[in-house]
């Protein structure tokens, strides 16, 4: 039995003892009381002699009243009260000890808005966004209003709409459901940095697990690939050059042409490469000759790496690239080019 149960049992036992004592004293005469009454009666009989009749009656009545009063006094028995010390910090309520603790989420909110809740400079949808609360983000409440509240979370301080968050005890309930996923708000700068970090992480993972199929190519086709990389991405970084080369290789492997030459000479695919009759344009032919004559630069190195299936910077098998892109299911930007699939 724990300490709380023992105390409750003690109070019930004490109440039963008091009730029993009172009932007992009302139903049983005290012998001392009888003796007192008899003594008083004897005193009355002694005093009767020599008194007038009225005096005798008055004296008898007075003594009876005194005896009666004496009997009533004797019927009251003392009750022993047991006092128990209540431990410090606990309060006795209705026979129970209750230890009240304030919720750790008092004056806090947890967000459930999807995909995110803007944190604004003022309590208005027209004001500037300074941060974002994602589902499961929590914040301290600085000022609570009927529709808007001022909060502070991480490096973000501003106003949020109450309808998209839970307060106090409800916040604690939601936090219990989302345990392990809680976070603070993010500033716009922090969000951008996080997106860039995740993009790099995906790219690194793609490089590490690249399964790009190598392309069998003659020495002439190696020069063709170097030429098209130079043509399309000569001013891009080495990573940008690799990406263009991989689009060509992906097209070969996906059946856009049986080899590199067929892919490059396909009508309407690479602007300015052919003369419209299936022949290389004079400008593109000059680019090809450059590599046939032994040019060894980043474009040639990128071509060789692509054909060997090395250093693939793309996180998908993209088949298109451009400086702009419309509606597409997936895309990735490297330098000035956006790589995508329609």
Phi and psi in degrees as a GROMACS rama.xvg file:
@    title "Ramachandran Plot"
@    xaxis  label "Phi"
@    yaxis  label "Psi"
@TYPE xy
-78.9474  172.313  UNK-2
-61.8861  -37.1776  UNK-3
-65.3155  -43.3364  UNK-4
-65.6486  -36.8931  UNK-5
-63.2575  -41.8843  UNK-6
-63.8558  -43.4587  UNK-7
-60.4838  -43.7768  UNK-8
-62.012  -39.6344  UNK-9
-61.9105  -44.3561  UNK-10
-65.1943  -38.8308  UNK-11
-65.1655  -43.0352  UNK-12
-63.0775  -41.3459  UNK-13
-61.9206  -43.037  UNK-14
-62.3531  -39.6203  UNK-15
-66.2268  -36.9726  UNK-16
-64.9857  -43.8375  UNK-17
-62.3087  -44.7439  UNK-18
-62.2806  -41.7512  UNK-19
-65.5206  -40.6877  UNK-20
-63.328  -44.3251  UNK-21
-63.4727  -44.6078  UNK-22
-63.7259  -37.2303  UNK-23
-66.857  -43.3792  UNK-24
-70.0862  -22.4744  UNK-25
-84.1879  -17.8255  UNK-26
-109.38  -11.0937  UNK-27
-125.582  133.752  UNK-28
-81.0575  146.503  UNK-29
-89.1401  123.901  UNK-30
-53.985  -36.0958  UNK-31
-61.9651  -33.3976  UNK-32
-66.9665  -42.3003  UNK-33
-63.3649  -41.9952  UNK-34
-62.7273  -37.8757  UNK-35
-64.4006  -41.3145  UNK-36
-64.9613  -44.2006  UNK-37
-63.2649  -39.2823  UNK-38
-61.8498  -43.0543  UNK-39
-64.2676  -35.7345  UNK-40
-66.6041  -41.4317  UNK-41
-62.2254  -40.191  UNK-42
-60.7722  -36.469  UNK-43
-63.9737  -45.4621  UNK-44
-64.5494  -32.496  UNK-45
-68.687  -37.5138  UNK-46
-80.4391  -9.88565  UNK-47
-66.8213  -38.0796  UNK-48
-60.3908  133.023  UNK-49
81.5377  0.722776  UNK-50
-101.707  147.572  UNK-51
-61.5015  159.642  UNK-52
-58.1105  -44.4803  UNK-53
-66.6492  -38.2974  UNK-54
-64.1367  -38.9123  UNK-55
-61.1705  -44.5944  UNK-56
-62.9718  -44.3538  UNK-57
-64.824  -40.58  UNK-58
-65.7513  -41.3721  UNK-59
-61.6722  -45.3546  UNK-60
-61.5957  -40.765  UNK-61
-63.8825  -43.564  UNK-62
-67.1672  -36.3817  UNK-63
-62.1197  -42.5829  UNK-64
-63.0571  -40.5058  UNK-65
-64.755  -40.7626  UNK-66
-64.5661  -42.1685  UNK-67
-61.4537  -44.3177  UNK-68
-62.647  -40.1652  UNK-69
-63.2961  -40.3695  UNK-70
-62.8357  -42.1381  UNK-71
-65.1878  -37.9907  UNK-72
-64.4093  -41.1776  UNK-73
-68.519  -21.0786  UNK-74
-73.0677  -17.6117  UNK-75
-84.6834  120.471  UNK-76
-105.598  144.449  UNK-77
-68.9426  147.423  UNK-78
-117.203  126.528  UNK-79
-88.3784  123.731  UNK-80
-102.904  125.841  UNK-81
-93.7298  121.887  UNK-82
-103.769  132.102  UNK-83
-119.834  135.346  UNK-84
-74.4561  129.903  UNK-85
-85.7541  126.651  UNK-86
-55.1483  145.685  UNK-87
-61.6643  138.208  UNK-88
92.5139  -3.88766  UNK-89
-116.642  150.653  UNK-90
-122.137  132.851  UNK-91
-84.549  118.839  UNK-92
-132.008  115.866  UNK-93
52.3317  41.8819  UNK-94
80.3844  8.1946  UNK-95
-127.446  152.519  UNK-96
-100.906  121.015  UNK-97
-117.33  126.346  UNK-98
-109.135  102.646  UNK-99
-90.198  128.918  UNK-100
-120.568  135.63  UNK-101
-77.2967  140.493  UNK-102
-63.2429  141.598  UNK-103
-70.2392  -12.011  UNK-104
-99.953  15.0408  UNK-105
-61.8506  131.423  UNK-106
63.3048  35.2024  UNK-107
-133.07  161.924  UNK-108
-129.132  154.874  UNK-109
-127.226  131.939  UNK-110
-88.1515  142.193  UNK-111
-126.669  11.4631  UNK-112
-66.9294  143.008  UNK-113
-127.654  126.257  UNK-114
-84.0737  -22.8696  UNK-115
-162.45  164.822  UNK-116
-114.009  119.537  UNK-117
-66.8459  140.925  UNK-118
-104.379  121.286  UNK-119
-111.948  161.495  UNK-120
-70.4741  -29.5814  UNK-121
-132.139  167.894  UNK-122
-80.1788  63.0134  UNK-123
-158.511  142.657  UNK-124
-68.3329  -17.2218  UNK-125
-84.4824  -10.4687  UNK-126
-81.1042  166.744  UNK-127
-71.2628  142.62  UNK-128
-85.7905  127.722  UNK-129
-111.709  -9.2628  UNK-130
-172.93  178.936  UNK-131
-137.94  137.23  UNK-132
-105.107  116.406  UNK-133
-90.0278  164.638  UNK-134
-53.8756  127.675  UNK-135
94.7702  -6.06015  UNK-136
-74.2126  145.939  UNK-137
-121.73  161.88  UNK-138
-157.362  155.891  UNK-139
-86.3684  138.4  UNK-140
-88.6214  118.338  UNK-141
-89.8376  -41.7872  UNK-142
-142.762  125.757  UNK-143
-106.129  125.319  UNK-144
-115.855  -176.21  UNK-145
-73.9556  -39.3344  UNK-146
-115.943  -33.3401  UNK-147
-124.856  148.504  UNK-148
-135.278  147.223  UNK-149
-91.5499  129.932  UNK-150
-130.092  165.557  UNK-151
-136.335  126.378  UNK-152
-148.22  122.13  UNK-153
60.3226  -125.855  UNK-154
-98.6327  14.8612  UNK-155
-111.449  129.293  UNK-156
-130.729  127.359  UNK-157
177.179  -161.798  UNK-158
-111.187  140.848  UNK-159
-130.965  156.708  UNK-160
-82.0618  131.923  UNK-161
-63.4253  -28.1646  UNK-162
-67.5294  -12.6315  UNK-163
-107.346  11.3969  UNK-164
-137.12  164.328  UNK-165
-110.185  142.472  UNK-166
-109.203  151.331  UNK-167
50.0472  -119.542  UNK-168
-61.7944  -38.1713  UNK-169
-66.2351  -34.4241  UNK-170
-63.7156  -39.7433  UNK-171
-65.5492  -40.475  UNK-172
-61.2422  -44.8455  UNK-173
-66.0306  -39.599  UNK-174
-62.0898  -37.0897  UNK-175
-62.9698  -37.0069  UNK-176
-71.5242  -30.3906  UNK-177
-102.934  18.3683  UNK-178
-52.5887  128.458  UNK-179
98.2269  -11.4283  UNK-180
-117.44  4.86357  UNK-181
-69.9595  146.068  UNK-182
-152.89  170.241  UNK-183
-93.9026  171.494  UNK-184
-68.6182  160.676  UNK-185
-121.02  136.117  UNK-186
-71.5448  165.797  UNK-187
-63.7466  -35.6551  UNK-188
-66.9167  -41.7315  UNK-189
-64.8112  -38.2812  UNK-190
-64.4299  -42.8332  UNK-191
-62.2853  -44.3057  UNK-192
-62.8706  -37.7209  UNK-193
-67.2186  -40.484  UNK-194
-63.2079  -41.6376  UNK-195
-65.2393  -38.8593  UNK-196
-63.4451  -43.7027  UNK-197
-66.2919  -37.8816  UNK-198
-63.3968  -42.899  UNK-199
-65.0984  -38.5939  UNK-200
-62.5574  -42.3194  UNK-201
-65.0222  -41.137  UNK-202
-64.4425  -41.8744  UNK-203
-64.4496  -38.9357  UNK-204
-65.8921  -37.8795  UNK-205
-65.4169  -39.2859  UNK-206
-64.4915  -42.926  UNK-207
-67.7943  -29.8248  UNK-208
-114.809  23.6477  UNK-209
-60.308  131.004  UNK-210
-119.615  27.0081  UNK-211
-59.3771  131.659  UNK-212
-76.3979  133.088  UNK-213
-69.9639  156.925  UNK-214
-115.971  126.229  UNK-215
-75.1423  127.398  UNK-216
-145.012  144.384  UNK-217
-77.2731  169.746  UNK-218
-60.2561  -31.1244  UNK-219
-67.7039  -40.7174  UNK-220
-71.2745  -27.4907  UNK-221
-62.8455  -41.7434  UNK-222
-66.8802  -36.1583  UNK-223
-61.9093  -44.087  UNK-224
-65.7085  -43.0721  UNK-225
-60.7167  -38.6469  UNK-226
-66.1098  -43.2477  UNK-227
-70.3506  -33.5292  UNK-228
-63.4112  -43.9263  UNK-229
-62.3263  -41.9625  UNK-230
-64.371  -44.2574  UNK-231
-93.9089  -29.8709  UNK-232
-136.579  30.5263  UNK-233
-59.7606  -31.9471  UNK-234
-96.5414  3.38057  UNK-235
-88.3348  168.831  UNK-236
-67.079  169.766  UNK-237
-59.5976  -37.9686  UNK-238
-62.2257  -40.8146  UNK-239
-64.6755  -36.4458  UNK-240
-66.0603  -43.5256  UNK-241
-59.3925  -42.3572  UNK-242
-61.65  -43.9513  UNK-243
-62.224  -43.5299  UNK-244
-61.2078  -37.4889  UNK-245
-70.5755  -30.8622  UNK-246
-61.955  -42.7294  UNK-247
-62.5118  -45.6841  UNK-248
-62.8183  -40.0158  UNK-249
-62.3934  -38.1712  UNK-250
-65.1094  -39.6515  UNK-251
-62.345  -47.1135  UNK-252
-71.0252  -21.583  UNK-253
-96.2006  6.71921  UNK-254
88.605  15.8868  UNK-255
-72.7238  -13.9877  UNK-256
-178.116  154.574  UNK-257
-74.7236  -15.7611  UNK-258
-156.894  -179.643  UNK-259
-64.1413  -41.5205  UNK-260
-62.2064  -40.919  UNK-261
-65.4565  -38.7602  UNK-262
-66.7862  -44.1998  UNK-263
-71.4468  -31.6949  UNK-264
-90.9005  0.182941  UNK-265
-61.3826  138.195  UNK-266
-61.1609  130.831  UNK-267
72.7016  18.9614  UNK-268
-100.76  -46.4537  UNK-269
-124.053  105.88  UNK-270
-58.7921  131.918  UNK-271
81.8187  -0.067222  UNK-272
-79.5588  -37.1536  UNK-273
-115.018  167.357  UNK-274
-94.0571  5.96293  UNK-275
96.9391  -10.4459  UNK-276
-114.441  14.7085  UNK-277
90.28  3.46754  UNK-278
-104.357  154.628  UNK-279
-67.3329  141.476  UNK-280
-68.6961  158.255  UNK-281
-61.2691  -37.8004  UNK-282
-68.8738  -40.5132  UNK-283
-71.3814  -32.9527  UNK-284
-63.3042  -35.9745  UNK-285
-63.3047  -37.7096  UNK-286
-67.0114  -39.3892  UNK-287
-63.561  -45.6708  UNK-288
-59.7683  -34.0161  UNK-289
-55.134  -41.7399  UNK-290
-87.0064  -27.8418  UNK-291
-64.3872  -28.2205  UNK-292
-87.8163  7.50861  UNK-293
100.841  13.4885  UNK-294
-58.3084  131.209  UNK-295
-128.295  91.9058  UNK-296
-132.883  -167.174  UNK-297
-63.1065  -31.0442  UNK-298
-66.3013  -42.0763  UNK-299
-67.9716  -42.003  UNK-300
-62.4184  -40.1454  UNK-301
-64.067  -41.2149  UNK-302
-60.701  -44.4129  UNK-303
-65.5268  -40.2532  UNK-304
-65.02  -40.6346  UNK-305
-62.1745  -46.811  UNK-306
-66.9266  -22.825  UNK-307
-90.7954  -4.16524  UNK-308
73.9054  29.8759  UNK-309
-108.868  151.61  UNK-310
56.8206  39.0719  UNK-311
-69.9605  117.435  UNK-312
-88.0979  -5.50466  UNK-313
-87.4566  139.545  UNK-314
-96.5085  13.9148  UNK-315
-158.791  169.414  UNK-316
-85.0814  77.4733  UNK-317
-77.7983  145.056  UNK-318
-117.05  -3.54409  UNK-319
-138.023  155.534  UNK-320
-151.669  151.329  UNK-321
-164.034  173.052  UNK-322
-84.6983  -15.5626  UNK-323
-137.466  161.303  UNK-324
-148.656  142.575  UNK-325
-92.6584  -139.796  UNK-326
-70.2526  128.49  UNK-327
-153.658  158.54  UNK-328
-79.5561  -27.7065  UNK-329
-157.045  143.692  UNK-330
-155.406  164.624  UNK-331
-152.278  133.214  UNK-332
-104.916  132.283  UNK-333
-133.007  115.485  UNK-334
62.8245  -129.2  UNK-335
-91.1384  -0.187052  UNK-336
-105.598  143.351  UNK-337
-112.137  122.972  UNK-338
-101.695  134.359  UNK-339
-158.238  169.948  UNK-340
-124.735  139.289  UNK-341
